[in-house]
Amino acid sequence: VDVRTAAGAMDCSGQHATPDGPAASLRPLPGASAFGTSMPSDALATEAGAVGGRCGGAIGGGVGGGDFAGLQTLRGSADGLFAAIETRLREAARREQEADAVREQSRHEREDFERQCAEVRASMDIARELLQAERRELEDEKTRMQAPDARRSDVLSLNVGGERVVQRRRSTLCAVEDSFLAARFSGRWEQELDLDEDGKYFINYPPELFLPLLDYLGAKETEGPARQLPLPLGPDGQRPQFQAMLRYFGMLPAVSILDVLQIPYEDVAGSDHGLAFEILPKNNSLMLVALETCAGRFVTNVATATVYICQGTLVRRLRQRDEWRQAAVCSLRPGLSSRIELSEPVRLQANCQHCVYIATNNANGIAYGGGARGGTDVCGENEDLCMYAARTSGSMVPFAGFEGFLYWHKFNGKLEYTLVDGI
Protein backbone atom coordinates (compact mmCIF):
# COMPACT_ATOMS: atom_id res chain seq x y z
CA VAL A 1 0.00 0.00 0.00
CA ASP A 2 1.44 3.42 -0.89
CA VAL A 3 0.67 5.87 1.87
CA ARG A 4 1.05 8.75 -0.56
CA THR A 5 -1.76 7.33 -2.76
CA ALA A 6 -4.08 7.12 0.19
CA ALA A 7 -3.13 10.59 1.35
CA GLY A 8 -3.65 11.98 -2.13
CA ALA A 9 -7.19 10.60 -2.23
CA MET A 10 -8.49 13.00 0.43
CA ASP A 11 -8.23 16.62 1.30
CA CYS A 12 -7.39 18.14 4.67
CA SER A 13 -11.08 18.19 5.69
CA GLY A 14 -11.58 14.55 5.06
CA GLN A 15 -13.58 14.97 1.74
CA HIS A 16 -12.97 13.31 -1.59
CA ALA A 17 -10.19 14.95 -3.55
CA THR A 18 -10.73 16.15 -7.03
CA PRO A 19 -7.96 16.60 -9.56
CA ASP A 20 -7.82 20.27 -8.84
CA GLY A 21 -9.14 20.07 -5.26
CA PRO A 22 -7.34 20.52 -1.98
CA ALA A 23 -5.51 17.18 -2.30
CA ALA A 24 -3.34 18.73 -4.96
CA SER A 25 -1.76 20.91 -2.27
CA LEU A 26 -1.69 18.26 0.49
CA ARG A 27 1.83 18.11 2.07
CA PRO A 28 3.26 14.59 1.93
CA LEU A 29 4.21 12.87 5.13
CA PRO A 30 7.75 13.68 6.32
CA GLY A 31 10.19 11.03 5.16
CA ALA A 32 7.61 9.23 3.05
CA SER A 33 9.45 9.91 -0.24
CA ALA A 34 12.59 8.42 1.25
CA PHE A 35 10.84 5.45 2.77
CA GLY A 36 8.35 4.35 0.09
CA THR A 37 8.20 0.64 -0.48
CA SER A 38 11.98 0.28 -0.78
CA MET A 39 12.65 0.28 3.05
CA PRO A 40 10.32 -2.38 4.55
CA SER A 41 9.55 -2.53 8.27
CA ASP A 42 7.21 -5.04 9.88
CA ALA A 43 5.57 -2.44 12.10
CA LEU A 44 5.31 0.08 9.27
CA ALA A 45 3.94 -2.49 6.83
CA THR A 46 1.22 -3.53 9.29
CA GLU A 47 0.28 0.06 10.01
CA ALA A 48 0.38 0.93 6.32
CA GLY A 49 -1.93 -2.00 5.49
CA ALA A 50 -4.45 -0.85 8.02
CA VAL A 51 -4.32 2.69 6.73
CA GLY A 52 -4.63 1.43 3.17
CA GLY A 53 -7.81 -0.35 4.09
CA ARG A 54 -9.25 2.69 5.69
CA CYS A 55 -8.16 4.84 2.75
CA GLY A 56 -9.81 2.45 0.33
CA GLY A 57 -13.01 2.77 2.26
CA ALA A 58 -12.66 6.48 2.29
CA ILE A 59 -12.15 6.64 -1.44
CA GLY A 60 -15.20 4.51 -2.03
CA GLY A 61 -17.46 6.04 0.60
CA GLY A 62 -15.78 9.12 2.06
CA VAL A 63 -13.09 9.58 4.73
CA GLY A 64 -14.06 10.27 8.31
CA GLY A 65 -12.17 12.15 11.03
CA GLY A 66 -10.96 8.87 12.63
CA ASP A 67 -9.21 7.78 9.41
CA PHE A 68 -7.32 11.04 9.22
CA ALA A 69 -6.20 10.59 12.83
CA GLY A 70 -4.90 7.14 11.89
CA LEU A 71 -2.83 8.70 9.15
CA GLN A 72 -1.35 11.12 11.66
CA THR A 73 -0.51 8.17 13.94
CA LEU A 74 1.08 6.36 11.02
CA ARG A 75 3.20 9.40 10.24
CA GLY A 76 4.35 9.57 13.88
CA SER A 77 5.24 5.86 13.80
CA ALA A 78 7.23 6.36 10.60
CA ASP A 79 9.10 9.30 12.12
CA GLY A 80 9.95 7.22 15.19
CA LEU A 81 11.09 4.36 12.97
CA PHE A 82 13.39 6.64 10.99
CA ALA A 83 14.79 8.13 14.23
CA ALA A 84 15.54 4.64 15.55
CA ILE A 85 17.23 3.71 12.30
CA GLU A 86 19.35 6.88 12.43
CA THR A 87 20.27 6.15 16.07
CA ARG A 88 21.36 2.64 15.16
CA LEU A 89 23.35 3.93 12.22
CA ARG A 90 25.13 6.42 14.43
CA GLU A 91 25.82 3.67 16.97
CA ALA A 92 27.17 1.44 14.22
CA ALA A 93 29.41 4.28 12.98
CA ARG A 94 30.66 4.92 16.52
CA ARG A 95 31.49 1.25 17.02
CA GLU A 96 33.24 1.19 13.68
CA GLN A 97 35.35 4.17 14.75
CA GLU A 98 36.20 2.42 18.02
CA ALA A 99 37.15 -0.72 16.12
CA ASP A 100 39.37 1.37 13.83
CA ALA A 101 41.03 2.97 16.88
CA VAL A 102 41.63 -0.46 18.44
CA ARG A 103 43.10 -1.74 15.19
CA GLU A 104 45.34 1.32 14.94
CA GLN A 105 46.52 0.91 18.54
CA SER A 106 47.18 -2.78 17.93
CA ARG A 107 49.19 -1.88 14.87
CA HIS A 108 51.31 0.60 16.83
CA GLU A 109 51.84 -1.91 19.65
CA ARG A 110 52.85 -4.58 17.17
CA GLU A 111 55.32 -2.18 15.54
CA ASP A 112 56.75 -1.25 18.98
CA PHE A 113 57.08 -4.91 19.90
CA GLU A 114 58.80 -5.73 16.63
CA ARG A 115 61.17 -2.75 17.12
CA GLN A 116 62.01 -3.88 20.67
CA CYS A 117 62.62 -7.41 19.44
CA ALA A 118 64.94 -6.06 16.77
CA GLU A 119 66.85 -4.01 19.38
CA VAL A 120 67.17 -7.03 21.67
CA ARG A 121 68.40 -9.15 18.78
CA ALA A 122 70.93 -6.46 17.87
CA SER A 123 72.13 -6.26 21.49
CA MET A 124 72.45 -10.01 21.66
CA ASP A 125 74.42 -10.02 18.43
CA ILE A 126 76.81 -7.40 19.84
CA ALA A 127 77.16 -9.32 23.10
CA ARG A 128 77.77 -12.52 21.16
CA GLU A 129 80.49 -10.84 19.11
CA LEU A 130 82.15 -9.47 22.26
CA LEU A 131 81.98 -12.87 23.91
CA GLN A 132 83.50 -14.51 20.88
CA ALA A 133 86.27 -11.89 20.83
CA GLU A 134 87.02 -12.49 24.51
CA ARG A 135 87.01 -16.22 23.90
CA ARG A 136 89.50 -15.79 21.07
CA GLU A 137 91.71 -13.66 23.32
CA LEU A 138 91.54 -16.30 26.05
CA GLU A 139 92.42 -19.00 23.57
CA ASP A 140 95.34 -16.94 22.31
CA GLU A 141 96.51 -16.33 25.85
CA LYS A 142 96.15 -20.02 26.63
CA THR A 143 98.19 -20.81 23.54
CA ARG A 144 100.91 -18.41 24.67
CA MET A 145 100.92 -19.94 28.13
CA GLN A 146 101.27 -23.42 26.67
CA ALA A 147 103.93 -22.39 24.22
CA PRO A 148 107.08 -24.57 24.31
CA ASP A 149 109.22 -21.56 25.30
CA ALA A 150 107.19 -20.90 28.47
CA ARG A 151 107.29 -24.21 30.37
CA ARG A 152 106.93 -24.09 34.14
CA SER A 153 110.06 -26.21 34.47
CA ASP A 154 112.21 -23.63 32.68
CA VAL A 155 115.21 -22.41 34.68
CA LEU A 156 115.50 -18.63 34.47
CA SER A 157 118.61 -16.57 35.13
CA LEU A 158 117.86 -13.44 37.18
CA ASN A 159 120.10 -10.40 37.48
CA VAL A 160 119.09 -9.05 40.90
CA GLY A 161 119.82 -5.35 41.12
CA GLY A 162 122.98 -5.70 39.01
CA GLU A 163 124.73 -7.27 42.02
CA ARG A 164 123.81 -10.93 42.05
CA VAL A 165 122.91 -13.51 39.41
CA VAL A 166 120.64 -16.31 40.64
CA GLN A 167 118.69 -19.03 38.89
CA ARG A 168 115.17 -20.18 39.73
CA ARG A 169 112.54 -22.24 38.01
CA ARG A 170 109.65 -20.43 36.39
CA SER A 171 107.24 -22.35 38.64
CA THR A 172 108.96 -20.86 41.72
CA LEU A 173 108.46 -17.30 40.51
CA CYS A 174 104.79 -18.17 39.83
CA ALA A 175 104.17 -19.83 43.21
CA VAL A 176 101.81 -17.05 44.38
CA GLU A 177 99.01 -17.29 41.87
CA ASP A 178 97.20 -14.12 40.75
CA SER A 179 100.16 -11.99 41.80
CA PHE A 180 101.84 -9.51 39.49
CA LEU A 181 105.13 -11.40 39.81
CA ALA A 182 103.46 -14.64 38.67
CA ALA A 183 101.84 -12.85 35.74
CA ARG A 184 105.16 -11.33 34.65
CA PHE A 185 106.96 -14.67 34.52
CA SER A 186 104.04 -16.80 33.31
CA GLY A 187 105.29 -16.60 29.73
CA ARG A 188 102.48 -14.40 28.52
CA TRP A 189 104.50 -11.20 28.71
CA GLU A 190 107.99 -12.30 27.78
CA GLN A 191 108.40 -9.38 25.41
CA GLU A 192 107.62 -6.95 28.27
CA LEU A 193 110.30 -8.20 30.68
CA ASP A 194 113.54 -6.29 31.21
CA LEU A 195 116.70 -8.05 30.04
CA ASP A 196 120.31 -7.14 30.65
CA GLU A 197 122.94 -7.17 27.93
CA ASP A 198 123.52 -10.91 28.46
CA GLY A 199 119.82 -11.76 28.08
CA LYS A 200 119.20 -12.34 31.81
CA TYR A 201 115.96 -11.14 33.41
CA PHE A 202 116.67 -7.96 35.32
CA ILE A 203 115.10 -7.46 38.78
CA ASN A 204 115.17 -3.82 39.84
CA TYR A 205 115.52 -4.53 43.59
CA PRO A 206 118.65 -5.08 45.68
CA PRO A 207 119.51 -8.66 46.68
CA GLU A 208 118.82 -8.02 50.39
CA LEU A 209 115.15 -7.34 49.51
CA PHE A 210 114.49 -9.75 46.65
CA LEU A 211 116.39 -12.84 47.86
CA PRO A 212 114.22 -13.25 51.02
CA LEU A 213 111.20 -13.16 48.71
CA LEU A 214 112.75 -15.89 46.53
CA ASP A 215 113.28 -18.03 49.62
CA TYR A 216 109.62 -17.56 50.56
CA LEU A 217 108.46 -18.49 47.05
CA GLY A 218 110.59 -21.63 47.10
CA ALA A 219 109.12 -22.69 50.45
CA LYS A 220 105.59 -21.99 49.25
CA GLU A 221 106.13 -24.05 46.10
CA THR A 222 107.42 -26.95 48.21
CA GLU A 223 104.59 -26.82 50.75
CA GLY A 224 101.87 -26.51 48.15
CA PRO A 225 98.74 -24.35 48.16
CA ALA A 226 97.07 -26.27 51.00
CA ARG A 227 99.37 -24.79 53.65
CA GLN A 228 99.31 -21.06 54.33
CA LEU A 229 102.79 -19.63 54.87
CA PRO A 230 103.13 -16.15 56.40
CA LEU A 231 104.95 -13.60 54.33
CA PRO A 232 108.42 -12.66 55.58
CA LEU A 233 108.82 -9.37 57.42
CA GLY A 234 111.93 -8.38 55.53
CA PRO A 235 115.37 -7.37 56.74
CA ASP A 236 115.76 -5.22 59.82
CA GLY A 237 115.84 -1.54 59.03
CA GLN A 238 114.34 -2.06 55.56
CA ARG A 239 110.92 -3.42 56.38
CA PRO A 240 108.98 -0.52 54.77
CA GLN A 241 110.95 -0.99 51.56
CA PHE A 242 110.33 -4.74 51.68
CA GLN A 243 106.57 -4.21 52.08
CA ALA A 244 106.62 -1.73 49.21
CA MET A 245 108.20 -4.42 47.03
CA LEU A 246 105.57 -6.94 48.11
CA ARG A 247 102.82 -4.50 47.21
CA TYR A 248 104.40 -3.87 43.82
CA PHE A 249 104.43 -7.60 43.10
CA GLY A 250 100.79 -7.90 44.24
CA MET A 251 101.43 -9.95 47.38
CA LEU A 252 100.13 -7.43 49.92
CA PRO A 253 96.89 -5.46 50.02
CA ALA A 254 97.00 -1.74 49.33
CA VAL A 255 96.83 -1.05 53.08
CA SER A 256 97.61 -2.96 56.26
CA ILE A 257 94.95 -3.47 58.92
CA LEU A 258 95.05 -3.67 62.70
CA ASP A 259 91.97 -5.71 63.55
CA VAL A 260 90.70 -5.16 67.11
CA LEU A 261 87.11 -6.22 66.43
CA GLN A 262 86.29 -8.21 69.55
CA ILE A 263 82.49 -8.17 69.40
CA PRO A 264 80.47 -8.43 66.16
CA TYR A 265 78.96 -5.08 65.33
CA GLU A 266 75.41 -6.38 65.59
CA ASP A 267 76.08 -7.67 69.13
CA VAL A 268 77.72 -4.63 70.74
CA ALA A 269 76.02 -3.49 73.93
CA GLY A 270 78.08 -0.58 75.25
CA SER A 271 78.06 2.90 73.66
CA ASP A 272 78.56 6.55 74.60
CA HIS A 273 78.92 10.08 73.19
CA GLY A 274 82.63 9.75 72.44
CA LEU A 275 85.70 7.53 72.66
CA ALA A 276 89.40 8.50 72.89
CA PHE A 277 92.39 6.11 72.79
CA GLU A 278 96.17 6.00 72.22
CA ILE A 279 98.08 4.21 69.47
CA LEU A 280 101.82 3.65 69.27
CA PRO A 281 103.60 2.98 65.96
CA LYS A 282 106.53 0.67 66.65
CA ASN A 283 109.72 0.75 64.61
CA ASN A 284 108.33 2.37 61.47
CA SER A 285 106.33 5.52 60.90
CA LEU A 286 103.01 4.99 59.21
CA MET A 287 100.15 6.85 57.58
CA LEU A 288 96.74 6.33 59.15
CA VAL A 289 94.22 6.07 56.32
CA ALA A 290 90.86 5.04 57.82
CA LEU A 291 89.03 3.56 60.79
CA GLU A 292 86.11 1.18 61.04
CA THR A 293 83.60 0.93 63.88
CA CYS A 294 79.85 1.43 64.45
CA ALA A 295 77.27 3.35 66.47
CA GLY A 296 75.37 1.85 69.39
CA ARG A 297 72.29 -0.24 68.69
CA PHE A 298 69.94 2.32 70.27
CA VAL A 299 70.65 4.99 67.66
CA THR A 300 67.48 5.35 65.60
CA ASN A 301 69.09 6.32 62.31
CA VAL A 302 72.76 7.31 62.11
CA ALA A 303 75.13 9.25 64.33
CA THR A 304 77.37 12.03 63.03
CA ALA A 305 80.96 11.48 64.09
CA THR A 306 84.01 13.78 64.00
CA VAL A 307 87.51 12.31 64.28
CA TYR A 308 90.35 14.27 65.93
CA ILE A 309 94.02 13.18 66.02
CA CYS A 310 97.09 14.54 67.81
CA GLN A 311 100.52 13.46 69.04
CA GLY A 312 101.12 12.96 72.75
CA THR A 313 99.60 11.12 75.69
CA LEU A 314 95.86 10.97 76.16
CA VAL A 315 95.78 12.23 79.74
CA ARG A 316 97.61 15.43 78.78
CA ARG A 317 96.07 16.11 75.38
CA LEU A 318 92.46 15.89 76.57
CA ARG A 319 93.11 19.15 78.42
CA GLN A 320 94.79 20.77 75.40
CA ARG A 321 92.13 21.07 72.72
CA ASP A 322 94.28 23.26 70.49
CA GLU A 323 96.72 20.39 69.94
CA TRP A 324 94.14 18.29 68.10
CA ARG A 325 93.44 18.42 64.36
CA GLN A 326 90.18 17.41 62.75
CA ALA A 327 90.75 14.46 60.42
CA ALA A 328 87.28 13.34 59.27
CA VAL A 329 83.53 13.82 59.56
CA CYS A 330 81.27 10.86 58.79
CA SER A 331 78.15 8.91 59.75
CA LEU A 332 78.12 5.83 61.99
CA ARG A 333 75.37 3.27 61.51
CA PRO A 334 73.94 1.43 64.53
CA GLY A 335 75.17 -2.14 64.75
CA LEU A 336 76.62 -2.04 61.22
CA SER A 337 80.15 -1.68 59.89
CA SER A 338 80.90 1.99 59.21
CA ARG A 339 84.16 2.97 57.52
CA ILE A 340 85.62 6.38 58.41
CA GLU A 341 88.00 7.48 55.67
CA LEU A 342 90.22 10.33 56.76
CA SER A 343 90.14 13.46 54.62
CA GLU A 344 93.88 12.89 54.07
CA PRO A 345 96.30 10.30 55.52
CA VAL A 346 97.75 11.31 58.88
CA ARG A 347 101.41 10.60 59.53
CA LEU A 348 102.13 8.84 62.83
CA GLN A 349 105.75 9.02 63.96
CA ALA A 350 107.51 5.80 64.95
CA ASN A 351 107.91 5.16 68.71
CA CYS A 352 105.69 8.16 69.59
CA GLN A 353 102.31 8.11 71.30
CA HIS A 354 99.36 9.42 69.25
CA CYS A 355 95.74 9.99 70.28
CA VAL A 356 92.52 9.39 68.35
CA TYR A 357 89.23 10.89 69.56
CA ILE A 358 85.86 10.04 67.97
CA ALA A 359 83.15 12.51 69.07
CA THR A 360 79.47 12.06 68.11
CA ASN A 361 76.19 13.93 68.46
CA ASN A 362 74.34 11.04 70.13
CA ALA A 363 74.40 9.45 73.57
CA ASN A 364 74.90 6.09 71.83
CA GLY A 365 76.91 7.47 68.94
CA ILE A 366 80.04 5.29 69.29
CA ALA A 367 80.04 1.65 70.36
CA TYR A 368 82.91 0.03 72.26
CA GLY A 369 84.05 -3.43 73.27
CA GLY A 370 84.73 -4.94 76.67
CA GLY A 371 86.03 -3.15 79.73
CA ALA A 372 89.67 -2.47 80.57
CA ARG A 373 91.52 -1.85 83.81
CA GLY A 374 93.32 1.31 82.73
CA GLY A 375 94.96 3.30 80.01
CA THR A 376 97.97 0.99 79.84
CA ASP A 377 95.93 -2.07 78.87
CA VAL A 378 96.72 -3.19 75.34
CA CYS A 379 93.56 -3.73 73.26
CA GLY A 380 95.34 -4.99 70.17
CA GLU A 381 98.65 -4.95 68.36
CA ASN A 382 100.59 -6.33 65.43
CA GLU A 383 104.14 -5.99 64.17
CA ASP A 384 103.52 -2.33 63.19
CA LEU A 385 101.56 -0.65 65.98
CA CYS A 386 99.92 -1.05 69.36
CA MET A 387 96.51 0.22 70.56
CA TYR A 388 95.68 0.96 74.20
CA ALA A 389 92.42 1.16 76.15
CA ALA A 390 89.99 4.00 75.50
CA ARG A 391 88.18 6.52 77.69
CA THR A 392 84.53 7.34 77.10
CA SER A 393 82.94 10.78 77.00
CA GLY A 394 79.50 11.40 78.46
CA SER A 395 78.97 14.79 76.80
CA MET A 396 77.82 15.86 73.35
CA VAL A 397 80.23 18.80 73.60
CA PRO A 398 83.59 17.84 72.03
CA PHE A 399 86.44 17.33 74.53
CA ALA A 400 84.01 17.46 77.45
CA GLY A 401 82.61 14.68 79.61
CA PHE A 402 85.95 13.03 80.46
CA GLU A 403 85.97 14.40 84.02
CA GLY A 404 85.03 12.53 87.15
CA PHE A 405 85.15 8.76 87.52
CA LEU A 406 87.12 7.24 84.65
CA TYR A 407 85.76 4.38 82.60
CA TRP A 408 88.13 2.47 80.35
CA HIS A 409 86.95 0.31 77.48
CA LYS A 410 88.36 -1.29 74.34
CA PHE A 411 87.97 0.18 70.90
CA ASN A 412 85.90 -2.22 68.78
CA GLY A 413 86.81 -2.04 65.09
CA LYS A 414 89.75 -1.75 62.70
CA LEU A 415 92.51 0.67 61.73
CA GLU A 416 93.80 0.95 58.14
CA TYR A 417 97.32 2.27 57.57
CA THR A 418 100.32 2.17 55.26
CA LEU A 419 103.97 2.26 56.18
CA VAL A 420 105.47 5.62 55.26
CA ASP A 421 108.21 4.28 53.01
CA GLY A 422 105.76 1.86 51.43
CA ILE A 423 103.41 4.45 49.98
Sequence and secondary structure as in RCSB ss.txt:
>XXXX:A:sequence
VDVRTAAGAMDCSGQHATPDGPAASLRPLPGASAFGTSMPSDALATEAGAVGGRCGGAIGGGVGGGDFAGLQTLR
GSADGLFAAIETRLREAARREQEADAVREQSRHEREDFERQCAEVRASMDIARELLQAERRELEDEKTRMQAPDA
RRSDVLSLNVGGERVVQRRRSTLCAVEDSFLAARFSGRWEQELDLDEDGKYFINYPPELFLPLLDYLGAKETEGP
ARQLPLPLGPDGQRPQFQAMLRYFGMLPAVSILDVLQIPYEDVAGSDHGLAFEILPKNNSLMLVALETCAGRFVT
NVATATVYICQGTLVRRLRQRDEWRQAAVCSLRPGLSSRIELSEPVRLQANCQHCVYIATNNANGIAYGGGARGG
TDVCGENEDLCMYAARTSGSMVPFAGFEGFLYWHKFNGKLEYTLVDGI
>XXXX:A:secstr
  HHHHHHTB TTS B  TTSGGGG    TTHHHHTTTS  HHHHHHHHHHHHHHHHHHHH   HHHHHHHHHHH
HHHHHHHHHHHHHHHHHHHHHHHHHHHHHHHHHHHHHHHHHHHHHHHHHHHHHHHHHHHHHHHHHHHHHHTSGGG
 TT EEEEEETTTEEEEEEHHHHT STTSHHHHHTSSTTGGGS B TTS EEE S HHHHHHHHHHHHHHHHH T
TS       STT HHHHHHHHHHTT S SSEEEE   S GGG  EEESEEEEEEEE SS EEEEEEEE B TT S
S EEEEEEEEES HHHHTT GGG EEEEEEEE BTS EEEEEEEEEEE TT  EEEEEEESSTTSEEE SB SST
T EEEE SSEEEEEEEEE  SSTT S  SS  EE   SEEEEEEGGG 
